[in-house]
Amino acid sequence: MIAPYLAVDAVSKRFGGLQALNDCSFTVERRKTTCLVGPNGAGKTTVFNVITGFIPPDGGTITFNGRPLNCLTPRNIVQGGIARTFQNLRLFEEMTALDNVIVYLSGDEATGPLAALARPFHVNNELKRKRARALAHLETVGLAHKADEVPKNLSYGQQKLLCIARILATEADVLLLDEPTSGLSQGALSAMVDMIHKLKEQGHTLLIVEHNTRMVQRIADEIIFLHQGHCLAQGAPGIILKDPKLTEIYFGGTV
C-alpha cells in the first residue's frame, strides 16, 4: 500500500481549557488542491501551525512523503518541502518586493560582509543570481514590475501575491495558503484564483484554508471539513458542499 503524500493522523492539541484539535485525521494527495473548510474556531489555522512545526501536537503524527514531521523545526520543514503563508502576511515593510523574496530563497550561500571580503567576485555573482531568481518568482505572480516597490505601495491583493512569491522562493512542493482570498476586491480575487490554478498546473500540492464556498467550488479538487478540531468528512466538493448536516454546521447550526 502506498503511503499518503501528506498525512495528519489522530492529531490533538489543547490550549489550556480549549481543545483546538481532537483526534484530527486526514490526507492530502500530491498535485491536488485541497481546501480546509469549517466554521470559525474549527481548528484550521491550528492544523497549519502543527503541520509546519510552529506548535507541537500533544498527540498523533504528521508525515510527509513517509517521513515524520513531529520533531522538526519550521526551518527543517520548509527545507523538506512544505511552506506556508499567514493570515497577517508578515511582509518586511522596509524592504522592496524583490528583497522580500530574496530572503526566502532556498540553497542560500554565504554573501555576508566576511564572505564579500574573502571572495568578492564570487559574492557579487551570487547576489546577481539571487536577484534573477527572485525576479523570476515575482514574474510568476505578476509582480516583476513592482520589484523595487516596498509593500506599503502595493495593493492588498498584490501583497498577498508577494507572499506567494516568497514561499515559491523556498522551492517547496507543498504550499499551505491561509485564507488567500480574504479581503480581496473582485479583480484581485480573480487574479488569486488564476494564481492558484497556475500553481497546481506547475505541479504544486496545495492545502488552502478557505471560507468562501463559491471559491472552494472554483479551486478545490477535494475538501476537508473540520468541526471542533475534528475532521468530520473528506471528499469531492460536489459531495461535501451538498451534505445537509455539514452545511448546517458551516452556516451556524448544529447537528
Helices and strands as residue ranges (DSSP letters): E 6-15, E 18-28, E 33-37, H 44-51, E 59-64, E 67-68, H 74-80, E 82-84, H 97-102, H 113-118, H 120-140, G 144-146, G 151-153, H 156-169, E 174-178, H 186-201, E 205-209, H 213-219, E 222-227, E 230-235, H 237-240, H 244-250
